[in-house]
Amino acid sequence: MVRAAFLAVTFVVVSGAPALAQNAATGEKDFIVCRACHQIGPNAKNAVGPVLNGVVGRKAGTYPGYNYSAANKDSGITWTPEELDKYLTSPQTVVPHTKMIFPGLKDAQKRKDVIAYLEQFGPDGQKKQ
């Protein structure tokens, strides 16, 4: 009986695992909502929002040539996947008074996928090998 219960629980956990995995290809599609303000890739330029090349691992408010809000520059945040997940959930909650008016991505899987997509790009806009 205990073994059957263990196997059932293991099956449920393992069968749910793919839904929790990050998928950069799906993240590229989900990034469409971000493209209204942000660019990424080798020819990216600052727009309404800053370029997102190399954003994972970068200190908030530091992309050259972009006029950040004081709230963002002074946030002390380094954009780790965990910080990006919180921020993409509700930017105004994480950095009150940020210029980013985006309401957030409420779907946790979409956030993970977008972050996986962002992680592919180095500071030069090239995809990492």
MODELLER restraints for C-alpha pairs under 7 A, 6 or more apart:
rsr = mdl.restraints
at = mdl.atoms
rsr.add(forms.Gaussian(group=physical.xy_distance, feature=features.Distance(at['CA:20:A'], at['CA:109:A']), mean=6.62, stdev=0.5))
rsr.add(forms.Gaussian(group=physical.xy_distance, feature=features.Distance(at['CA:22:A'], at['CA:112:A']), mean=5.48, stdev=0.5))
rsr.add(forms.Gaussian(group=physical.xy_distance, feature=features.Distance(at['CA:22:A'], at['CA:113:A']), mean=4.94, stdev=0.5))
rsr.add(forms.Gaussian(group=physical.xy_distance, feature=features.Distance(at['CA:22:A'], at['CA:116:A']), mean=5.92, stdev=0.5))
rsr.add(forms.Gaussian(group=physical.xy_distance, feature=features.Distance(at['CA:23:A'], at['CA:113:A']), mean=4.88, stdev=0.5))
rsr.add(forms.Gaussian(group=physical.xy_distance, feature=features.Distance(at['CA:23:A'], at['CA:116:A']), mean=6.31, stdev=0.5))
rsr.add(forms.Gaussian(group=physical.xy_distance, feature=features.Distance(at['CA:24:A'], at['CA:113:A']), mean=5.40, stdev=0.5))
rsr.add(forms.Gaussian(group=physical.xy_distance, feature=features.Distance(at['CA:24:A'], at['CA:114:A']), mean=6.68, stdev=0.5))
rsr.add(forms.Gaussian(group=physical.xy_distance, feature=features.Distance(at['CA:24:A'], at['CA:116:A']), mean=4.81, stdev=0.5))
rsr.add(forms.Gaussian(group=physical.xy_distance, feature=features.Distance(at['CA:24:A'], at['CA:117:A']), mean=4.21, stdev=0.5))
rsr.add(forms.Gaussian(group=physical.xy_distance, feature=features.Distance(at['CA:25:A'], at['CA:117:A']), mean=6.89, stdev=0.5))
rsr.add(forms.Gaussian(group=physical.xy_distance, feature=features.Distance(at['CA:26:A'], at['CA:113:A']), mean=6.09, stdev=0.5))
rsr.add(forms.Gaussian(group=physical.xy_distance, feature=features.Distance(at['CA:27:A'], at['CA:110:A']), mean=6.61, stdev=0.5))
rsr.add(forms.Gaussian(group=physical.xy_distance, feature=features.Distance(at['CA:27:A'], at['CA:113:A']), mean=4.05, stdev=0.5))
rsr.add(forms.Gaussian(group=physical.xy_distance, feature=features.Distance(at['CA:27:A'], at['CA:114:A']), mean=3.96, stdev=0.5))
rsr.add(forms.Gaussian(group=physical.xy_distance, feature=features.Distance(at['CA:27:A'], at['CA:116:A']), mean=6.61, stdev=0.5))
rsr.add(forms.Gaussian(group=physical.xy_distance, feature=features.Distance(at['CA:27:A'], at['CA:117:A']), mean=5.20, stdev=0.5))
rsr.add(forms.Gaussian(group=physical.xy_distance, feature=features.Distance(at['CA:28:A'], at['CA:114:A']), mean=6.47, stdev=0.5))
rsr.add(forms.Gaussian(group=physical.xy_distance, feature=features.Distance(at['CA:28:A'], at['CA:117:A']), mean=5.73, stdev=0.5))
rsr.add(forms.Gaussian(group=physical.xy_distance, feature=features.Distance(at['CA:30:A'], at['CA:110:A']), mean=6.50, stdev=0.5))
rsr.add(forms.Gaussian(group=physical.xy_distance, feature=features.Distance(at['CA:30:A'], at['CA:114:A']), mean=6.31, stdev=0.5))
rsr.add(forms.Gaussian(group=physical.xy_distance, feature=features.Distance(at['CA:31:A'], at['CA:114:A']), mean=5.92, stdev=0.5))
rsr.add(forms.Gaussian(group=physical.xy_distance, feature=features.Distance(at['CA:37:A'], at['CA:47:A']), mean=6.03, stdev=0.5))
rsr.add(forms.Gaussian(group=physical.xy_distance, feature=features.Distance(at['CA:37:A'], at['CA:48:A']), mean=4.82, stdev=0.5))
rsr.add(forms.Gaussian(group=physical.xy_distance, feature=features.Distance(at['CA:37:A'], at['CA:49:A']), mean=4.97, stdev=0.5))
rsr.add(forms.Gaussian(group=physical.xy_distance, feature=features.Distance(at['CA:38:A'], at['CA:47:A']), mean=6.26, stdev=0.5))
rsr.add(forms.Gaussian(group=physical.xy_distance, feature=features.Distance(at['CA:38:A'], at['CA:48:A']), mean=6.85, stdev=0.5))
rsr.add(forms.Gaussian(group=physical.xy_distance, feature=features.Distance(at['CA:38:A'], at['CA:49:A']), mean=5.09, stdev=0.5))
rsr.add(forms.Gaussian(group=physical.xy_distance, feature=features.Distance(at['CA:38:A'], at['CA:50:A']), mean=5.96, stdev=0.5))
rsr.add(forms.Gaussian(group=physical.xy_distance, feature=features.Distance(at['CA:38:A'], at['CA:51:A']), mean=5.78, stdev=0.5))
rsr.add(forms.Gaussian(group=physical.xy_distance, feature=features.Distance(at['CA:38:A'], at['CA:52:A']), mean=6.69, stdev=0.5))
rsr.add(forms.Gaussian(group=physical.xy_distance, feature=features.Distance(at['CA:39:A'], at['CA:45:A']), mean=6.24, stdev=0.5))
rsr.add(forms.Gaussian(group=physical.xy_distance, feature=features.Distance(at['CA:39:A'], at['CA:46:A']), mean=6.98, stdev=0.5))
rsr.add(forms.Gaussian(group=physical.xy_distance, feature=features.Distance(at['CA:39:A'], at['CA:51:A']), mean=5.16, stdev=0.5))
rsr.add(forms.Gaussian(group=physical.xy_distance, feature=features.Distance(at['CA:39:A'], at['CA:52:A']), mean=6.30, stdev=0.5))
rsr.add(forms.Gaussian(group=physical.xy_distance, feature=features.Distance(at['CA:40:A'], at['CA:51:A']), mean=5.84, stdev=0.5))
rsr.add(forms.Gaussian(group=physical.xy_distance, feature=features.Distance(at['CA:40:A'], at['CA:52:A']), mean=5.27, stdev=0.5))
rsr.add(forms.Gaussian(group=physical.xy_distance, feature=features.Distance(at['CA:40:A'], at['CA:53:A']), mean=5.37, stdev=0.5))
rsr.add(forms.Gaussian(group=physical.xy_distance, feature=features.Distance(at['CA:40:A'], at['CA:125:A']), mean=6.47, stdev=0.5))
rsr.add(forms.Gaussian(group=physical.xy_distance, feature=features.Distance(at['CA:41:A'], at['CA:53:A']), mean=6.37, stdev=0.5))
rsr.add(forms.Gaussian(group=physical.xy_distance, feature=features.Distance(at['CA:41:A'], at['CA:121:A']), mean=6.92, stdev=0.5))
rsr.add(forms.Gaussian(group=physical.xy_distance, feature=features.Distance(at['CA:41:A'], at['CA:125:A']), mean=4.17, stdev=0.5))
rsr.add(forms.Gaussian(group=physical.xy_distance, feature=features.Distance(at['CA:41:A'], at['CA:126:A']), mean=6.11, stdev=0.5))
rsr.add(forms.Gaussian(group=physical.xy_distance, feature=features.Distance(at['CA:42:A'], at['CA:124:A']), mean=6.44, stdev=0.5))
rsr.add(forms.Gaussian(group=physical.xy_distance, feature=features.Distance(at['CA:42:A'], at['CA:125:A']), mean=4.16, stdev=0.5))
rsr.add(forms.Gaussian(group=physical.xy_distance, feature=features.Distance(at['CA:42:A'], at['CA:126:A']), mean=5.64, stdev=0.5))
rsr.add(forms.Gaussian(group=physical.xy_distance, feature=features.Distance(at['CA:44:A'], at['CA:51:A']), mean=6.18, stdev=0.5))
rsr.add(forms.Gaussian(group=physical.xy_distance, feature=features.Distance(at['CA:45:A'], at['CA:51:A']), mean=5.83, stdev=0.5))
rsr.add(forms.Gaussian(group=physical.xy_distance, feature=features.Distance(at['CA:46:A'], at['CA:66:A']), mean=6.39, stdev=0.5))
rsr.add(forms.Gaussian(group=physical.xy_distance, feature=features.Distance(at['CA:50:A'], at['CA:63:A']), mean=6.71, stdev=0.5))
rsr.add(forms.Gaussian(group=physical.xy_distance, feature=features.Distance(at['CA:50:A'], at['CA:66:A']), mean=5.80, stdev=0.5))
rsr.add(forms.Gaussian(group=physical.xy_distance, feature=features.Distance(at['CA:53:A'], at['CA:121:A']), mean=5.54, stdev=0.5))
rsr.add(forms.Gaussian(group=physical.xy_distance, feature=features.Distance(at['CA:53:A'], at['CA:122:A']), mean=5.76, stdev=0.5))
rsr.add(forms.Gaussian(group=physical.xy_distance, feature=features.Distance(at['CA:53:A'], at['CA:123:A']), mean=4.90, stdev=0.5))
rsr.add(forms.Gaussian(group=physical.xy_distance, feature=features.Distance(at['CA:53:A'], at['CA:124:A']), mean=6.59, stdev=0.5))
rsr.add(forms.Gaussian(group=physical.xy_distance, feature=features.Distance(at['CA:53:A'], at['CA:125:A']), mean=5.02, stdev=0.5))
rsr.add(forms.Gaussian(group=physical.xy_distance, feature=features.Distance(at['CA:54:A'], at['CA:121:A']), mean=5.61, stdev=0.5))
rsr.add(forms.Gaussian(group=physical.xy_distance, feature=features.Distance(at['CA:54:A'], at['CA:122:A']), mean=4.38, stdev=0.5))
rsr.add(forms.Gaussian(group=physical.xy_distance, feature=features.Distance(at['CA:54:A'], at['CA:123:A']), mean=3.96, stdev=0.5))
rsr.add(forms.Gaussian(group=physical.xy_distance, feature=features.Distance(at['CA:55:A'], at['CA:79:A']), mean=6.44, stdev=0.5))
rsr.add(forms.Gaussian(group=physical.xy_distance, feature=features.Distance(at['CA:56:A'], at['CA:79:A']), mean=5.15, stdev=0.5))
rsr.add(forms.Gaussian(group=physical.xy_distance, feature=features.Distance(at['CA:56:A'], at['CA:80:A']), mean=5.51, stdev=0.5))
rsr.add(forms.Gaussian(group=physical.xy_distance, feature=features.Distance(at['CA:56:A'], at['CA:81:A']), mean=6.67, stdev=0.5))
rsr.add(forms.Gaussian(group=physical.xy_distance, feature=features.Distance(at['CA:56:A'], at['CA:119:A']), mean=5.89, stdev=0.5))
rsr.add(forms.Gaussian(group=physical.xy_distance, feature=features.Distance(at['CA:57:A'], at['CA:78:A']), mean=6.06, stdev=0.5))
rsr.add(forms.Gaussian(group=physical.xy_distance, feature=features.Distance(at['CA:57:A'], at['CA:79:A']), mean=5.16, stdev=0.5))
rsr.add(forms.Gaussian(group=physical.xy_distance, feature=features.Distance(at['CA:57:A'], at['CA:80:A']), mean=5.46, stdev=0.5))
rsr.add(forms.Gaussian(group=physical.xy_distance, feature=features.Distance(at['CA:58:A'], at['CA:78:A']), mean=5.57, stdev=0.5))
rsr.add(forms.Gaussian(group=physical.xy_distance, feature=features.Distance(at['CA:58:A'], at['CA:79:A']), mean=5.54, stdev=0.5))
rsr.add(forms.Gaussian(group=physical.xy_distance, feature=features.Distance(at['CA:59:A'], at['CA:77:A']), mean=5.95, stdev=0.5))
rsr.add(forms.Gaussian(group=physical.xy_distance, feature=features.Distance(at['CA:59:A'], at['CA:78:A']), mean=4.15, stdev=0.5))
rsr.add(forms.Gaussian(group=physical.xy_distance, feature=features.Distance(at['CA:59:A'], at['CA:79:A']), mean=6.14, stdev=0.5))
rsr.add(forms.Gaussian(group=physical.xy_distance, feature=features.Distance(at['CA:60:A'], at['CA:72:A']), mean=6.22, stdev=0.5))
rsr.add(forms.Gaussian(group=physical.xy_distance, feature=features.Distance(at['CA:60:A'], at['CA:73:A']), mean=6.06, stdev=0.5))
rsr.add(forms.Gaussian(group=physical.xy_distance, feature=features.Distance(at['CA:60:A'], at['CA:76:A']), mean=6.88, stdev=0.5))
rsr.add(forms.Gaussian(group=physical.xy_distance, feature=features.Distance(at['CA:60:A'], at['CA:77:A']), mean=5.44, stdev=0.5))
rsr.add(forms.Gaussian(group=physical.xy_distance, feature=features.Distance(at['CA:60:A'], at['CA:78:A']), mean=5.67, stdev=0.5))
rsr.add(forms.Gaussian(group=physical.xy_distance, feature=features.Distance(at['CA:60:A'], at['CA:79:A']), mean=6.53, stdev=0.5))
rsr.add(forms.Gaussian(group=physical.xy_distance, feature=features.Distance(at['CA:61:A'], at['CA:68:A']), mean=5.76, stdev=0.5))
rsr.add(forms.Gaussian(group=physical.xy_distance, feature=features.Distance(at['CA:61:A'], at['CA:72:A']), mean=5.40, stdev=0.5))
rsr.add(forms.Gaussian(group=physical.xy_distance, feature=features.Distance(at['CA:61:A'], at['CA:73:A']), mean=4.20, stdev=0.5))
rsr.add(forms.Gaussian(group=physical.xy_distance, feature=features.Distance(at['CA:69:A'], at['CA:98:A']), mean=5.85, stdev=0.5))
rsr.add(forms.Gaussian(group=physical.xy_distance, feature=features.Distance(at['CA:69:A'], at['CA:99:A']), mean=6.04, stdev=0.5))
rsr.add(forms.Gaussian(group=physical.xy_distance, feature=features.Distance(at['CA:71:A'], at['CA:95:A']), mean=6.41, stdev=0.5))
rsr.add(forms.Gaussian(group=physical.xy_distance, feature=features.Distance(at['CA:71:A'], at['CA:96:A']), mean=6.79, stdev=0.5))
rsr.add(forms.Gaussian(group=physical.xy_distance, feature=features.Distance(at['CA:71:A'], at['CA:97:A']), mean=5.92, stdev=0.5))
rsr.add(forms.Gaussian(group=physical.xy_distance, feature=features.Distance(at['CA:71:A'], at['CA:98:A']), mean=5.58, stdev=0.5))
rsr.add(forms.Gaussian(group=physical.xy_distance, feature=features.Distance(at['CA:72:A'], at['CA:95:A']), mean=6.44, stdev=0.5))
rsr.add(forms.Gaussian(group=physical.xy_distance, feature=features.Distance(at['CA:72:A'], at['CA:98:A']), mean=5.79, stdev=0.5))
rsr.add(forms.Gaussian(group=physical.xy_distance, feature=features.Distance(at['CA:75:A'], at['CA:95:A']), mean=6.80, stdev=0.5))
rsr.add(forms.Gaussian(group=physical.xy_distance, feature=features.Distance(at['CA:81:A'], at['CA:115:A']), mean=6.46, stdev=0.5))
rsr.add(forms.Gaussian(group=physical.xy_distance, feature=features.Distance(at['CA:85:A'], at['CA:111:A']), mean=6.14, stdev=0.5))
rsr.add(forms.Gaussian(group=physical.xy_distance, feature=features.Distance(at['CA:86:A'], at['CA:94:A']), mean=6.96, stdev=0.5))
rsr.add(forms.Gaussian(group=physical.xy_distance, feature=features.Distance(at['CA:87:A'], at['CA:94:A']), mean=5.62, stdev=0.5))
rsr.add(forms.Gaussian(group=physical.xy_distance, feature=features.Distance(at['CA:88:A'], at['CA:104:A']), mean=5.17, stdev=0.5))
rsr.add(forms.Gaussian(group=physical.xy_distance, feature=features.Distance(at['CA:88:A'], at['CA:105:A']), mean=5.72, stdev=0.5))
rsr.add(forms.Gaussian(group=physical.xy_distance, feature=features.Distance(at['CA:88:A'], at['CA:111:A']), mean=6.74, stdev=0.5))
rsr.add(forms.Gaussian(group=physical.xy_distance, feature=features.Distance(at['CA:89:A'], at['CA:104:A']), mean=4.70, stdev=0.5))
rsr.add(forms.Gaussian(group=physical.xy_distance, feature=features.Distance(at['CA:89:A'], at['CA:105:A']), mean=5.11, stdev=0.5))
rsr.add(forms.Gaussian(group=physical.xy_distance, feature=features.Distance(at['CA:89:A'], at['CA:106:A']), mean=5.55, stdev=0.5))
rsr.add(forms.Gaussian(group=physical.xy_distance, feature=features.Distance(at['CA:90:A'], at['CA:103:A']), mean=6.13, stdev=0.5))
rsr.add(forms.Gaussian(group=physical.xy_distance, feature=features.Distance(at['CA:90:A'], at['CA:104:A']), mean=4.71, stdev=0.5))
rsr.add(forms.Gaussian(group=physical.xy_distance, feature=features.Distance(at['CA:91:A'], at['CA:100:A']), mean=6.86, stdev=0.5))
rsr.add(forms.Gaussian(group=physical.xy_distance, feature=features.Distance(at['CA:91:A'], at['CA:104:A']), mean=6.40, stdev=0.5))
rsr.add(forms.Gaussian(group=physical.xy_distance, feature=features.Distance(at['CA:92:A'], at['CA:98:A']), mean=6.31, stdev=0.5))
rsr.add(forms.Gaussian(group=physical.xy_distance, feature=features.Distance(at['CA:105:A'], at['CA:111:A']), mean=6.33, stdev=0.5))
rsr.add(forms.Gaussian(group=physical.xy_distance, feature=features.Distance(at['CA:120:A'], at['CA:127:A']), mean=5.19, stdev=0.5))
rsr.add(forms.Gaussian(group=physical.xy_distance, feature=features.Distance(at['CA:120:A'], at['CA:128:A']), mean=5.52, stdev=0.5))
rsr.add(forms.Gaussian(group=physical.xy_distance, feature=features.Distance(at['CA:121:A'], at['CA:127:A']), mean=4.51, stdev=0.5))
rsr.add(forms.Gaussian(group=physical.xy_distance, feature=features.Distance(at['CA:121:A'], at['CA:128:A']), mean=5.86, stdev=0.5))
rsr.add(forms.Gaussian(group=physical.xy_distance, feature=features.Distance(at['CA:122:A'], at['CA:128:A']), mean=6.07, stdev=0.5))
